[in-house]
Amino acid sequence: MHRVILHLDMDAFYASIEQRDNPLLQGKPVIVGAPPTQRGVVSAASYEARRFGVRSAMPSVTAARLCPKGVFIRPRMDAYREESRAIMSLVTAIAGERIQQVSVDEAYVDVSETCQADGGDESLARAEPLARDLKSAIQDQRRLTATVGIAANKLLAKLASDYHKPDGLTLVRESEKVAFLRPLSVRVIHGVGQVTEQQLLAAGLKTVGDIQGYAGDLRAIVGNWGPELRRFAMGEDDRPLDLSDEIKSISSETTFLRDTDDRPVLRASLKEQAAEIAAKLEKNRLGAGTVQVKVRYSDFTTLTRQISVETPVSQSREIYRVGCWLLAHHKLVNRPLRLIGLGVSGLTDPEPRQLVLPLKV
């Protein structure tokens, strides 16, 4: 059976909901997050704000400096989750129940059985009307836009949905997948994080095409992951949609020998934890949509606080920064701590970067 995978990605989901629910915000640079006066971070940004360089997990004060006319809106996570449930119900009704939801605004759908034809490219082409119906239903019933990628596997479907946003639809045929990937930055490949990217760049491999044409052994550059990296560079990916052993969360904790509220000590612990978590995300080729802090006081009272961001974070400095904000925002260090912890969840593919040279299909 020829595989046909759709990747649905809602466009600037949190900010788009705010613009839909408040028509006065339409066309304005909306920044979902705490106001810059409260040392907050950005959860999401509308496309109007993104043009100024505003991104998720960025300090709100930085976002305000980049986008002075930005309209800051506090997150309404309950509203976003409710909207997500309504959208995923539409996806199931239109495209079928073989769905893997990876975040509130993103899902893979296997429509292989519905779209079967004699050839792989023909099967993929049959998914295009289905994708258009799905986009139209979301537009008509939820008054939001979505971008859909169509391909024979998760890797390509994800890249296809990132290729033409917002409100896009891109189909990557099997016969064109190598050419589709060739001009793209190595950073877009699933699993290539900051460290791996630097290793590849140091070896002169800047684009996916460079990897495709590399005659040497990639294991000398990226270790045992080399063979899989080459397969990804050729557009080959046999990962199933719903892995029963999928990692749900990653966390790290420090229990102090003596209770402390010393800020340098606490910051040092958070930095170590963020680095440990980022390394695990890198190893498992993942990004995180939610960051959580955990504190335990002398009387063993334990509190956790978390925040979700629209664009997955994977770098230690991003995770550390959000963790510090959570501690400050919720005033958790109001007495000595017995334990401090940092964690991430909502794990999904890391956010690709530097998609270039559109390919018409």
The 8 nearest C-alpha neighbors of each residue, nearest first, counted from 0:
[[1, 2, 115, 111, 112, 119, 116, 3],
 [0, 2, 119, 111, 3, 115, 122, 118],
 [3, 1, 151, 111, 0, 4, 152, 109],
 [4, 2, 111, 151, 110, 123, 150, 109],
 [3, 5, 109, 150, 151, 108, 152, 149],
 [6, 4, 149, 108, 107, 148, 156, 7],
 [5, 7, 107, 148, 156, 147, 157, 106],
 [8, 6, 147, 106, 105, 146, 107, 5],
 [9, 7, 105, 146, 145, 104, 147, 10],
 [8, 10, 145, 104, 12, 146, 144, 11],
 [9, 11, 12, 145, 165, 144, 8, 146],
 [12, 10, 45, 14, 15, 13, 9, 44],
 [11, 13, 15, 10, 9, 14, 16, 104],
 [14, 12, 16, 15, 11, 43, 79, 17],
 [13, 15, 17, 45, 16, 12, 11, 44],
 [16, 14, 18, 12, 17, 13, 11, 19],
 [17, 15, 19, 13, 14, 18, 20, 12],
 [16, 18, 14, 20, 15, 19, 21, 13],
 [19, 17, 24, 15, 25, 21, 16, 20],
 [18, 20, 16, 17, 21, 22, 15, 142],
 [21, 19, 17, 18, 16, 22, 15, 24],
 [20, 22, 18, 23, 19, 24, 17, 25],
 [23, 21, 24, 25, 18, 19, 20, 17],
 [24, 22, 21, 25, 18, 27, 26, 20],
 [25, 23, 18, 22, 27, 21, 26, 29],
 [26, 24, 18, 22, 27, 23, 19, 21],
 [25, 27, 24, 28, 47, 18, 23, 29],
 [26, 28, 24, 25, 29, 47, 70, 69],
 [29, 27, 48, 47, 69, 45, 70, 30],
 [28, 30, 70, 45, 69, 27, 44, 48],
 [31, 29, 44, 71, 70, 43, 72, 32],
 [32, 30, 72, 43, 42, 73, 74, 71],
 [33, 31, 41, 73, 42, 74, 72, 40],
 [32, 34, 39, 73, 40, 35, 37, 59],
 [35, 33, 36, 37, 71, 39, 59, 32],
 [36, 34, 60, 59, 37, 38, 39, 33],
 [35, 37, 34, 38, 60, 39, 59, 33],
 [36, 38, 39, 35, 34, 33, 328, 59],
 [39, 37, 35, 36, 59, 60, 324, 40],
 [40, 38, 33, 59, 37, 58, 35, 324],
 [39, 41, 58, 59, 56, 57, 32, 33],
 [40, 42, 32, 55, 56, 57, 59, 43],
 [41, 43, 308, 55, 32, 31, 309, 56],
 [44, 42, 31, 55, 309, 41, 30, 308],
 [43, 45, 30, 48, 14, 29, 31, 49],
 [46, 44, 14, 48, 29, 47, 11, 28],
 [47, 45, 49, 48, 50, 44, 11, 28],
 [46, 48, 28, 45, 49, 50, 27, 26],
 [49, 47, 28, 45, 46, 50, 51, 44],
 [50, 48, 53, 46, 52, 51, 47, 44],
 [49, 51, 48, 52, 47, 46, 53, 28],
 [50, 52, 49, 48, 53, 66, 65, 47],
 [51, 53, 49, 50, 54, 65, 48, 62],
 [52, 54, 49, 62, 51, 48, 44, 65],
 [55, 53, 57, 52, 44, 49, 56, 43],
 [54, 56, 41, 42, 43, 57, 310, 308],
 [57, 55, 41, 40, 42, 317, 58, 54],
 [56, 58, 41, 55, 40, 54, 59, 62],
 [59, 57, 40, 61, 60, 39, 41, 56],
 [60, 58, 35, 40, 62, 39, 61, 41],
 [59, 61, 35, 63, 58, 62, 64, 38],
 [62, 60, 64, 58, 59, 63, 65, 57],
 [61, 63, 59, 65, 64, 60, 53, 66],
 [64, 62, 66, 67, 60, 61, 65, 59],
 [63, 65, 61, 62, 66, 67, 60, 59],
 [66, 64, 62, 63, 51, 67, 61, 52],
 [65, 67, 63, 69, 68, 64, 51, 62],
 [68, 66, 63, 69, 64, 65, 62, 70],
 [69, 67, 66, 70, 28, 63, 27, 48],
 [68, 70, 28, 66, 67, 29, 71, 30],
 [69, 71, 29, 30, 28, 68, 72, 27],
 [70, 72, 30, 31, 34, 29, 69, 32],
 [73, 71, 31, 32, 30, 74, 70, 33],
 [72, 74, 32, 33, 31, 75, 71, 34],
 [75, 73, 31, 32, 76, 72, 42, 13],
 [76, 74, 78, 77, 79, 73, 13, 72],
 [75, 77, 79, 78, 74, 80, 307, 81],
 [76, 78, 80, 79, 75, 81, 82, 74],
 [79, 77, 81, 76, 75, 80, 82, 16],
 [80, 78, 76, 82, 81, 77, 83, 75],
 [79, 81, 83, 77, 82, 78, 76, 84],
 [82, 80, 78, 84, 83, 79, 77, 85],
 [83, 81, 79, 85, 80, 84, 78, 86],
 [82, 84, 80, 86, 81, 103, 85, 87],
 [83, 85, 81, 87, 82, 86, 88, 80],
 [84, 86, 82, 88, 83, 87, 81, 89],
 [87, 85, 89, 83, 88, 84, 82, 90],
 [86, 88, 90, 84, 89, 85, 83, 91],
 [87, 89, 91, 85, 86, 90, 84, 92],
 [90, 88, 92, 86, 87, 91, 93, 85],
 [91, 89, 87, 93, 88, 94, 92, 86],
 [90, 92, 95, 96, 88, 89, 94, 93],
 [93, 91, 89, 90, 95, 94, 88, 96],
 [94, 92, 90, 91, 95, 89, 133, 129],
 [93, 95, 91, 90, 92, 110, 129, 96],
 [96, 94, 91, 97, 92, 93, 90, 110],
 [95, 97, 91, 98, 94, 92, 108, 90],
 [98, 96, 109, 108, 95, 99, 110, 91],
 [97, 99, 108, 96, 107, 100, 109, 106],
 [100, 98, 107, 106, 240, 241, 101, 108],
 [99, 101, 106, 102, 105, 98, 107, 103],
 [100, 102, 106, 105, 347, 99, 345, 346],
 [103, 101, 105, 104, 100, 345, 106, 288],
 [102, 104, 83, 105, 80, 101, 100, 79],
 [105, 103, 9, 102, 8, 83, 12, 106],
 [104, 106, 8, 102, 7, 101, 103, 100],
 [107, 105, 100, 7, 101, 99, 6, 108],
 [106, 108, 6, 99, 5, 98, 7, 100],
 [109, 107, 98, 5, 4, 97, 110, 99],
 [108, 110, 4, 97, 111, 3, 98, 5],
 [111, 109, 113, 3, 112, 4, 108, 114],
 [110, 112, 3, 2, 114, 113, 109, 115],
 [111, 113, 114, 115, 110, 0, 109, 3],
 [114, 112, 110, 111, 115, 126, 94, 125],
 [113, 115, 122, 111, 125, 112, 126, 110],
 [116, 114, 122, 112, 113, 111, 1, 117],
 [115, 117, 122, 118, 121, 114, 119, 1],
 [118, 116, 121, 119, 115, 122, 1, 120],
 [119, 117, 121, 120, 116, 122, 1, 115],
 [118, 120, 122, 121, 1, 123, 173, 117],
 [121, 119, 123, 122, 172, 118, 173, 124],
 [120, 122, 124, 118, 123, 119, 116, 125],
 [123, 121, 116, 115, 119, 125, 114, 120],
 [122, 124, 120, 125, 126, 121, 3, 119],
 [125, 123, 121, 126, 122, 127, 120, 170],
 [126, 124, 122, 123, 114, 127, 121, 128],
 [127, 125, 129, 124, 123, 128, 114, 130],
 [126, 128, 130, 129, 124, 125, 131, 123],
 [129, 127, 131, 130, 126, 132, 125, 124],
 [130, 128, 132, 126, 127, 131, 133, 94],
 [129, 131, 133, 127, 132, 128, 126, 134],
 [130, 132, 128, 134, 133, 129, 135, 127],
 [133, 131, 135, 129, 130, 134, 136, 128],
 [132, 134, 130, 136, 131, 135, 129, 137],
 [133, 135, 131, 137, 132, 136, 145, 138],
 [136, 134, 138, 132, 133, 137, 139, 131],
 [137, 135, 139, 133, 138, 134, 140, 132],
 [136, 138, 141, 134, 140, 135, 139, 143],
 [139, 137, 142, 143, 135, 136, 144, 141],
 [140, 138, 136, 142, 137, 135, 141, 143],
 [139, 141, 137, 136, 138, 142, 143, 135],
 [140, 142, 137, 143, 138, 139, 86, 136],
 [143, 141, 138, 139, 140, 137, 144, 19],
 [144, 142, 138, 141, 137, 145, 15, 16],
 [143, 145, 166, 138, 10, 9, 137, 134],
 [146, 144, 9, 166, 10, 8, 134, 147],
 [145, 147, 167, 166, 8, 160, 168, 7],
 [148, 146, 7, 160, 168, 6, 8, 167],
 [147, 149, 160, 159, 156, 169, 6, 5],
 [150, 148, 170, 5, 156, 4, 171, 169],
 [151, 149, 156, 171, 4, 152, 155, 3],
 [150, 152, 3, 2, 4, 173, 155, 156],
 [153, 151, 150, 154, 155, 4, 236, 156],
 [154, 152, 156, 155, 157, 4, 236, 238],
 [153, 155, 157, 156, 152, 236, 158, 189],
 [154, 156, 158, 157, 153, 150, 152, 159],
 [157, 155, 150, 148, 159, 149, 153, 6],
 [156, 158, 160, 159, 155, 154, 6, 153],
 [159, 157, 161, 155, 160, 156, 162, 154],
 [158, 160, 148, 156, 162, 161, 157, 169],
 [159, 161, 148, 147, 157, 162, 158, 146],
 [162, 160, 158, 159, 163, 164, 157, 148],
 [161, 163, 159, 160, 158, 164, 354, 169],
 [162, 164, 167, 161, 165, 160, 168, 169],
 [165, 163, 167, 166, 146, 161, 162, 10],
 [164, 166, 167, 10, 146, 163, 145, 144],
 [167, 165, 146, 145, 144, 164, 10, 168],
 [168, 166, 146, 163, 164, 165, 147, 169],
 [167, 169, 147, 146, 148, 170, 160, 163],
 [170, 168, 148, 159, 149, 160, 171, 167],
 [169, 171, 149, 148, 150, 172, 360, 159],
 [172, 170, 150, 176, 149, 169, 173, 175],
 [171, 173, 175, 174, 120, 176, 170, 150],
 [174, 172, 176, 175, 120, 171, 119, 151],
 [173, 175, 172, 176, 120, 177, 171, 178],
 [176, 174, 172, 173, 178, 177, 179, 171],
 [175, 177, 179, 173, 178, 234, 174, 172],
 [178, 176, 180, 179, 233, 175, 181, 234],
 [177, 179, 181, 175, 180, 176, 182, 208],
 [180, 178, 176, 177, 181, 175, 358, 182],
 [179, 181, 177, 178, 183, 182, 207, 176],
 [180, 182, 208, 207, 178, 183, 179, 177],
 [183, 181, 180, 206, 208, 207, 184, 356],
 [184, 182, 206, 180, 207, 181, 354, 355],
 [183, 185, 206, 186, 187, 207, 353, 205],
 [184, 186, 206, 207, 187, 188, 205, 183],
 [187, 185, 184, 191, 188, 352, 196, 351],
 [188, 186, 351, 185, 352, 184, 189, 183],
 [189, 187, 186, 191, 185, 190, 231, 232],
 [190, 188, 191, 187, 284, 154, 348, 349],
 [189, 191, 284, 192, 188, 281, 285, 283],
 [192, 190, 195, 186, 188, 189, 196, 193],
 [193, 191, 195, 194, 196, 190, 281, 186],
 [192, 194, 196, 195, 197, 191, 314, 186],
 [195, 193, 197, 196, 192, 198, 191, 281],
 [196, 194, 198, 192, 197, 191, 193, 199],
 [195, 197, 193, 199, 198, 194, 191, 192],
 [196, 198, 200, 194, 195, 199, 201, 193],
 [199, 197, 195, 201, 196, 200, 194, 220],
 [198, 200, 204, 202, 196, 201, 197, 195],
 [199, 201, 203, 197, 204, 202, 205, 198],
 [200, 202, 198, 199, 203, 197, 204, 196],
 [201, 203, 199, 200, 204, 198, 220, 205],
 [204, 202, 200, 201, 205, 199, 209, 198],
 [205, 203, 200, 199, 209, 202, 206, 210],
 [206, 204, 200, 185, 184, 203, 209, 199],
 [207, 205, 184, 185, 209, 208, 183, 182],
 [206, 208, 185, 181, 210, 209, 183, 232],
 [207, 209, 181, 211, 206, 210, 182, 212],
 [210, 208, 206, 204, 212, 207, 211, 213],
 [209, 211, 213, 207, 208, 212, 204, 232],
 [212, 210, 208, 209, 213, 232, 207, 233],
 [211, 213, 209, 210, 214, 208, 207, 215],
 [214, 212, 210, 215, 211, 209, 216, 217],
 [215, 213, 212, 216, 211, 210, 217, 209],
 [216, 214, 213, 217, 219, 218, 212, 210],
 [215, 217, 218, 219, 214, 225, 220, 213],
 [218, 216, 225, 219, 220, 215, 221, 226],
 [217, 219, 222, 225, 221, 220, 216, 223],
 [218, 220, 217, 222, 216, 221, 225, 215],
 [221, 219, 218, 217, 222, 198, 199, 202],
 [222, 220, 218, 225, 224, 219, 217, 223],
 [221, 223, 218, 224, 219, 225, 220, 217],
 [224, 222, 225, 218, 221, 226, 227, 217],
 [223, 225, 222, 227, 226, 221, 228, 218],
 [224, 226, 218, 217, 228, 223, 227, 221],
 [227, 225, 229, 228, 224, 230, 217, 223],
 [228, 226, 230, 229, 225, 224, 231, 223],
 [227, 229, 225, 231, 226, 230, 224, 232],
 [228, 230, 232, 226, 227, 231, 225, 233],
 [231, 229, 227, 235, 233, 232, 228, 234],
 [230, 232, 234, 228, 235, 233, 229, 236],
 [233, 231, 229, 230, 234, 207, 211, 228],
 [234, 232, 230, 231, 177, 235, 229, 211],
 [235, 233, 231, 232, 176, 177, 230, 236],
 [234, 236, 230, 231, 233, 237, 232, 152],
 [235, 237, 238, 152, 231, 154, 234, 153],
 [236, 238, 239, 235, 152, 153, 154, 151],
 [237, 239, 236, 240, 153, 152, 242, 154],
 [240, 238, 241, 237, 242, 153, 152, 236],
 [239, 241, 99, 242, 238, 107, 98, 109],
 [240, 242, 239, 99, 243, 245, 98, 238],
 [243, 241, 245, 244, 240, 239, 238, 246],
 [242, 244, 245, 241, 246, 240, 239, 247],
 [245, 243, 242, 246, 247, 241, 239, 240],
 [244, 246, 242, 243, 247, 241, 346, 248],
 [247, 245, 248, 244, 346, 249, 283, 344],
 [248, 246, 344, 245, 346, 345, 249, 244],
 [247, 249, 344, 343, 246, 250, 346, 345],
 [250, 248, 343, 342, 276, 344, 251, 247],
 [251, 249, 342, 341, 343, 276, 248, 252],
 [250, 252, 272, 341, 340, 342, 276, 253],
 [253, 251, 340, 339, 341, 254, 250, 272],
 [252, 254, 339, 338, 340, 255, 268, 251],
 [255, 253, 338, 337, 256, 252, 339, 257],
 [256, 254, 257, 337, 258, 338, 253, 259],
 [255, 257, 254, 258, 337, 259, 338, 253],
 [258, 256, 255, 259, 337, 336, 254, 335],
 [259, 257, 337, 336, 335, 255, 256, 297],
 [260, 258, 335, 336, 261, 257, 337, 255],
 [259, 261, 335, 336, 262, 334, 332, 265],
 [260, 262, 264, 259, 263, 265, 335, 266],
 [261, 263, 265, 264, 266, 260, 267, 259],
 [264, 262, 266, 265, 261, 267, 268, 260],
 [265, 263, 267, 262, 261, 266, 268, 260],
 [264, 266, 262, 268, 267, 263, 269, 261],
 [267, 265, 269, 263, 268, 264, 262, 270],
 [266, 268, 270, 264, 265, 269, 263, 271],
 [269, 267, 265, 271, 266, 270, 272, 264],
 [268, 270, 272, 266, 271, 267, 273, 319],
 [269, 271, 273, 267, 268, 272, 319, 266],
 [272, 270, 274, 268, 269, 273, 275, 267],
 [271, 273, 269, 275, 274, 270, 251, 276],
 [274, 272, 315, 270, 276, 319, 275, 271],
 [273, 275, 315, 277, 271, 272, 276, 278],
 [276, 274, 272, 278, 273, 277, 271, 279],
 [275, 277, 273, 279, 278, 274, 272, 280],
 [278, 276, 280, 274, 315, 279, 275, 314],
 [277, 279, 281, 275, 276, 280, 282, 274],
 [280, 278, 282, 276, 281, 277, 283, 275],
 [281, 279, 285, 277, 283, 278, 282, 284],
 [280, 282, 284, 278, 279, 283, 192, 277],
 [283, 281, 279, 280, 284, 278, 190, 285],
 [282, 284, 280, 281, 285, 279, 190, 278],
 [285, 283, 190, 281, 282, 280, 189, 348],
 [286, 284, 280, 348, 349, 347, 283, 346],
 [285, 287, 349, 313, 311, 312, 347, 348],
 [288, 286, 346, 311, 312, 345, 344, 289],
 [287, 289, 311, 345, 308, 307, 346, 344],
 [290, 288, 307, 344, 343, 345, 306, 287],
 [291, 289, 343, 305, 306, 342, 307, 344],
 [292, 290, 305, 342, 304, 341, 343, 306],
 [293, 291, 341, 304, 303, 340, 322, 342],
 [292, 294, 303, 340, 339, 302, 341, 304],
 [295, 293, 339, 302, 338, 301, 340, 303],
 [296, 294, 301, 338, 337, 300, 299, 336],
 [295, 297, 336, 337, 299, 300, 298, 335],
 [298, 296, 299, 337, 336, 258, 295, 335],
 [297, 299, 296, 300, 295, 337, 301, 336],
 [300, 298, 296, 297, 295, 301, 337, 338],
 [299, 301, 296, 298, 295, 302, 297, 294],
 [302, 300, 295, 294, 299, 296, 303, 293],
 [303, 301, 294, 293, 295, 300, 304, 331],
 [304, 302, 293, 292, 294, 291, 305, 301],
 [303, 305, 292, 291, 293, 325, 302, 306],
 [306, 304, 291, 290, 292, 289, 303, 307],
 [305, 307, 289, 290, 291, 308, 304, 325],
 [308, 306, 289, 288, 290, 42, 309, 305],
 [309, 307, 42, 288, 310, 55, 289, 43],
 [308, 310, 43, 42, 311, 55, 288, 307],
 [309, 311, 308, 55, 312, 288, 350, 43],
 [312, 310, 288, 287, 286, 349, 350, 309],
 [313, 311, 287, 286, 314, 317, 310, 288],
 [312, 314, 286, 277, 287, 280, 315, 311],
 [315, 313, 317, 277, 316, 312, 318, 193],
 [314, 316, 273, 274, 277, 318, 317, 319],
 [315, 317, 319, 318, 314, 320, 273, 270],
 [318, 316, 320, 315, 314, 319, 321, 56],
 [317, 319, 315, 321, 320, 316, 273, 322],
 [320, 318, 322, 316, 273, 317, 321, 270],
 [319, 321, 317, 323, 322, 318, 316, 324],
 [322, 320, 324, 318, 323, 319, 325, 317],
 [321, 323, 319, 325, 324, 320, 292, 318],
 [324, 322, 326, 320, 321, 325, 319, 327],
 [323, 325, 321, 327, 322, 326, 328, 39],
 [326, 324, 328, 322, 323, 327, 329, 321],
 [325, 327, 323, 331, 324, 329, 328, 330],
 [328, 326, 330, 324, 325, 329, 323, 331],
 [327, 329, 325, 330, 326, 324, 39, 37],
 [328, 330, 331, 327, 326, 325, 304, 324],
 [331, 329, 327, 328, 332, 326, 333, 325],
 [330, 332, 326, 329, 333, 327, 294, 328],
 [333, 331, 334, 330, 260, 326, 335, 336],
 [332, 334, 331, 330, 335, 260, 336, 296],
 [333, 335, 332, 260, 336, 296, 259, 331],
 [336, 334, 260, 259, 258, 296, 337, 332],
 [337, 335, 296, 258, 259, 338, 295, 260],
 [336, 338, 258, 296, 295, 297, 255, 254],
 [339, 337, 254, 295, 336, 294, 253, 255],
 [338, 340, 294, 253, 293, 252, 295, 254],
 [341, 339, 252, 293, 292, 251, 253, 294],
 [340, 342, 292, 251, 250, 291, 293, 272],
 [343, 341, 250, 291, 249, 290, 251, 292],
 [342, 344, 290, 249, 289, 248, 287, 291],
 [345, 343, 248, 289, 346, 287, 247, 288],
 [346, 344, 288, 287, 289, 102, 347, 247],
 [347, 345, 287, 344, 286, 285, 288, 247],
 [348, 346, 286, 285, 101, 287, 349, 345],
 [347, 349, 285, 286, 350, 189, 284, 346],
 [350, 348, 286, 285, 311, 351, 347, 313],
 [349, 351, 311, 348, 352, 310, 286, 312],
 [352, 350, 187, 349, 186, 353, 188, 354],
 [353, 351, 187, 354, 186, 350, 184, 185],
 [354, 352, 184, 355, 183, 351, 187, 186],
 [353, 355, 183, 352, 162, 184, 187, 356],
 [354, 356, 183, 353, 357, 182, 184, 162],
 [355, 357, 358, 182, 354, 183, 179, 162],
 [358, 356, 355, 359, 162, 163, 354, 179],
 [357, 359, 356, 360, 179, 169, 162, 178],
 [358, 360, 357, 169, 170, 171, 179, 356],
 [359, 170, 358, 169, 171, 172, 175, 357]]
